[in-house]
Each structure stands twice: as C-alpha cells, then as structure tokens.
Amino acid sequence: MKIVSCVYLLGIWFYTLCLKIAALFNQKAKLLCKGRQETWQKIKNFDNSGGCVWIHAASLGEFEQGRPLIEAIKAKTPNQKIVLTFYSPSGYEIRKNYNLADLVCYLPADGPSNAKRFVEAINPTQVYFVKYEFWHFFLKAVKTRNIPLYGISMIFRRSQPFFSTWGDWFRNMIEMFTHIYVQDTESANLLNSIKFTRHTIAGDTRFDRVRQIADSAADIPSVSTFAQETEQVIVAGSTWPPDEDLLVPFINNAPKSVKLVIAPHEIGKARVDALCARLTVPYARFTQLDGADLSAARVFVVDTIGLLSAIYRYATITYVGGGFGVGIHNTLEPAIYGRPVIFGPNHKRFKEAMDLLACGGGMTITDKASFDKVMGDLLANPQKISDAGKAAGDYCQSMLGATQRIMSDTRS
C-alpha cells in the first residue's frame, strides 16, 4: 500500500510539474495553476468557525449534480456555510461567483500536506464528493478526522480499478466513504462485489436539477413566435459541424411545414456565419432580429448562450449534438419536456442516453441516411412522436427525488 501511495504521489508531482510547464502556452493550464495558488489566499480569509459543508465537483457537469443538494441545504439551514471546490477551469471559471457558496475555489493538488492544510483550514462538518472524484490524500484527511464523507450521484463500471484483482489500494479509497449514493443497480452490485455495503441506490441528482430548470424557464417570445408558425419544429442543441452536415441538408430539402431551431455549441461570428451560409431557406438569427420576418423564416439560429434549456420546450422533436465527437451533450434537458431525443453514435458512456434508448424516448443515428430515416419516420407519424415523447418524459419523472433521499439520510 505504501509503495502504491508513493507511486501515486510521484505521479501527482510529475503531473503538477507538467501543468506548470504547459501553463506557459496553454490558457486552461494557466488558469488551473493560477487558481490553485489563489486557493490558499482564499482559505486564509475564510471564517471556518462553526464549520462548513464541503462539496467537491470536478467540473461544470458535476456541479449541476451537486447544485440541487446545495440549494436544499441552504433552504433548510440558510446560515450553513458551503465550500465548493472544482478541479477543472471549465467548472470554476463559470461558477466562481455562485451565490449560494460562501467559498468557491480550486482543489489544490492532492498530497498529504495540501490535504491536511486544506481540510484544517475549512473545518468541514460534512463532505460530499460528486460522481467520479477520488483523491486519495484528501479522502484520507477527511476520514482521519472522522468527518462524515459521502459520495453522491456516483456511478461505477466493471473496468474501473476498484474491481480489479490488483485494486486493493483503490478499494481502500472506497472504504473511506461513510456512505455512497449510486445512480443504478449495476453500481450497487459492483460495490457489493467488493463487500462495500454502505451504499444506497438514490438515482442521479441531475434529474432534480433539470426539473428545476424546466419549471423556472422563462418564455422566449421570438422563439415562441417562430414555433407557432408551424406544427413541426426540430430543436437542435449544442451542435457541431458533423451534426450540421446532417441537419442543414435535411432542412434545406424539407417541406415548408418543418422548421428548425439550431443552437450551435460554439457561437463565434465566423462559426455562425459559416453555418448560415449553408442554408438555402430563409433564416433568422437571435442576435439580429431587428426587421427580421419570423413568419417567413424556416430556420432560427440561436447565436447566444443560456437559452437552450428553455428553447427545448418549443420542440416537436429534439436533436442533441456532440455524438460525432467526444460525446453527446445534455439529453435530459429536452427529455424533461417530454420530447423525443435524437443523438449520434458516441453516447455509450452516458447512462441517461442508454436509458432513453431502452425506454423508447431516444433514438440514435450514425450517418446521413440513418438521420434522414429516423427524422422522416417521426415527422410522418405524429403518434410515434407522441409515444416517444411520453417515454422520455416518464423516464425523467421516474428518476426524480435523489436530492431528497440524500438530504433525508445525511441532513436529518
């Protein structure tokens, strides 16, 4: 065990060194290095009297899983101090001013001295790690002080080292948790296989979050007006060029009764201009609506951020981009509205996508031919749209409540 810990620590040291070198020419690495340095100043000024609840999320997606818990804690005990830590700049830079946290900072590099110093400085009374995060020395520092430590929305796979014949050191990290709340039965069975029984199948707190977002979403008058002009509206969210290689030819050749709302993942001017140049049907852009004739437009290009989750409500059918790259984006945001969800082939790492396929609320495509077939079949069959939409909505509804389950156990 000691040898493995030394190898792990050496790996952390080497990674940190590489990170500092990369920071000379890589903006993300620079932000991480600078942010970690600022963490020590931030915790020096943090009033730790009375303790805090510490929630750690790797990045933005994990934050969205932890957010319902933070909001529930604050609703129940408004004076409870919350410390929120991130590993990735993509999470921290967007949520560094999150108003329900009393301190938001980067997690320092894992190591015995850093972990001891950080935990003593924030003085947590409870700790929650979200989904995939396992940092040996931080977990050990929490465990050593007998602070309740919980894993939430966690999901495990057989291929992870915790379940290998040589994984004793990794399994030791699992044992440090007071209790783990997993997303599914498979994860629970894997924990049982290593004789870790302090777990509960609670589901994924992200479902509670998308429900909150949907319930509080404001009307978007321009999109509403555009959508009311037809009975068939495709909303395509977080699209990349390979997704648009399917969507643009389809809408260019689709009947006039079909309209498309498209929200590219990247909204730089050159990127959006290139997308619009491929359209042979009338279109409108969200940022250029003055004088636009929405009644004549067939495509509405959403070249701004922050609206997509609300826009899905106007859809007849939804398409979620990213499936021809590293992986699909958020499929729950359209599914929560009870809309069929279409996505590309790189979806197998996403449990909710696999679940949507299994229940009939989701459909996957692999190329232009399969996209045209799936989309054509749906548009020609309103009952099929209705059935798939209901399946997606019912699935989301059945998965709600993870936050309350965790709160009932850990904050009673």
Rosetta blueprint (number, residue, H / E / L):
1 M L
2 K H
3 I H
4 V H
5 S H
6 C H
7 V H
8 Y H
9 L H
10 L H
11 G H
12 I H
13 W H
14 F H
15 Y H
16 T H
17 L H
18 C H
19 L H
20 K H
21 I H
22 A H
23 A L
24 L L
25 F L
26 N L
27 Q H
28 K H
29 A H
30 K H
31 L H
32 L H
33 C H
34 K H
35 G H
36 R H
37 Q H
38 E H
39 T H
40 W H
41 Q H
42 K H
43 I H
44 K H
45 N L
46 F L
47 D L
48 N L
49 S L
50 G L
51 G L
52 C E
53 V E
54 W E
55 I E
56 H E
57 A E
58 A L
59 S L
60 L H
61 G H
62 E H
63 F H
64 E H
65 Q H
66 G H
67 R H
68 P H
69 L H
70 I H
71 E H
72 A H
73 I H
74 K H
75 A H
76 K H
77 T L
78 P L
79 N L
80 Q L
81 K L
82 I E
83 V E
84 L E
85 T E
86 F E
87 Y L
88 S L
89 P H
90 S H
91 G H
92 Y H
93 E H
94 I H
95 R H
96 K L
97 N L
98 Y L
99 N L
100 L L
101 A L
102 D L
103 L E
104 V E
105 C E
106 Y E
107 L L
108 P L
109 A L
110 D L
111 G L
112 P H
113 S H
114 N H
115 A H
116 K H
117 R H
118 F H
119 V H
120 E H
121 A H
122 I H
123 N L
124 P E
125 T E
126 Q E
127 V E
128 Y E
129 F E
130 V E
131 K L
132 Y L
133 E L
134 F L
135 W L
136 H H
137 F H
138 F H
139 L H
140 K H
141 A H
142 V H
143 K H
144 T H
145 R L
146 N L
147 I L
148 P L
149 L E
150 Y E
151 G E
152 I E
153 S E
154 M E
155 I L
156 F L
157 R L
158 R L
159 S L
160 Q L
161 P H
162 F H
163 F H
164 S L
165 T L
166 W L
167 G L
168 D H
169 W H
170 F H
171 R H
172 N H
173 M H
174 I H
175 E H
176 M L
177 F L
178 T L
179 H E
180 I E
181 Y E
182 V E
183 Q L
184 D L
185 T H
186 E H
187 S H
188 A H
189 N H
190 L H
191 L H
192 N H
193 S H
194 I L
195 K L
196 F L
197 T L
198 R L
199 H E
200 T E
201 I E
202 A L
203 G L
204 D L
205 T H
206 R H
207 F H
208 D H
209 R H
210 V H
211 R H
212 Q H
213 I H
214 A H
215 D H
216 S H
217 A L
218 A L
219 D L
220 I L
221 P H
222 S H
223 V H
224 S H
225 T H
226 F H
227 A H
228 Q H
229 E L
230 T L
231 E L
232 Q E
233 V E
234 I E
235 V E
236 A E
237 G E
238 S E
239 T E
240 W L
241 P H
242 P H
243 D H
244 E H
245 D H
246 L H
247 L H
248 V H
249 P H
250 F H
251 I H
252 N H
253 N H
254 A L
255 P L
256 K L
257 S L
258 V E
259 K E
260 L E
261 V E
262 I E
263 A E
264 P E
265 H L
266 E L
267 I L
268 G L
269 K H
270 A H
271 R H
272 V H
273 D H
274 A H
275 L H
276 C H
277 A H
278 R L
279 L L
280 T L
281 V L
282 P L
283 Y E
284 A E
285 R E
286 F H
287 T H
288 Q H
289 L L
290 D L
291 G L
292 A L
293 D L
294 L L
295 S L
296 A L
297 A L
298 R L
299 V E
300 F E
301 V E
302 V L
303 D L
304 T L
305 I L
306 G L
307 L L
308 L H
309 S H
310 A H
311 I H
312 Y H
313 R H
314 Y H
315 A L
316 T L
317 I E
318 T E
319 Y E
320 V E
321 G L
322 G L
323 G L
324 F L
325 G L
326 V L
327 G L
328 I L
329 H L
330 N L
331 T L
332 L H
333 E H
334 P H
335 A H
336 I L
337 Y L
338 G L
339 R L
340 P L
341 V E
342 I E
343 F E
344 G L
345 P L
346 N L
347 H L
348 K L
349 R L
350 F L
351 K H
352 E H
353 A H
354 M H
355 D H
356 L H
357 L H
358 A H
359 C H
360 G L
361 G L
362 G E
363 M E
364 T E
365 I L
366 T L
367 D L
368 K H
369 A H
370 S H
371 F H
372 D H
373 K H
374 V H
375 M H
376 G H
377 D H
378 L H
379 L H
380 A L
381 N L
382 P H
383 Q H
384 K H
385 I H
386 S H
387 D H
388 A H
389 G H
390 K H
391 A H
392 A H
393 G H
394 D H
395 Y H
396 C H
397 Q H
398 S H
399 M L
400 L L
401 G L
402 A H
403 T H
404 Q H
405 R H
406 I H
407 M H
408 S H
409 D H
410 T H
411 R L
412 S L
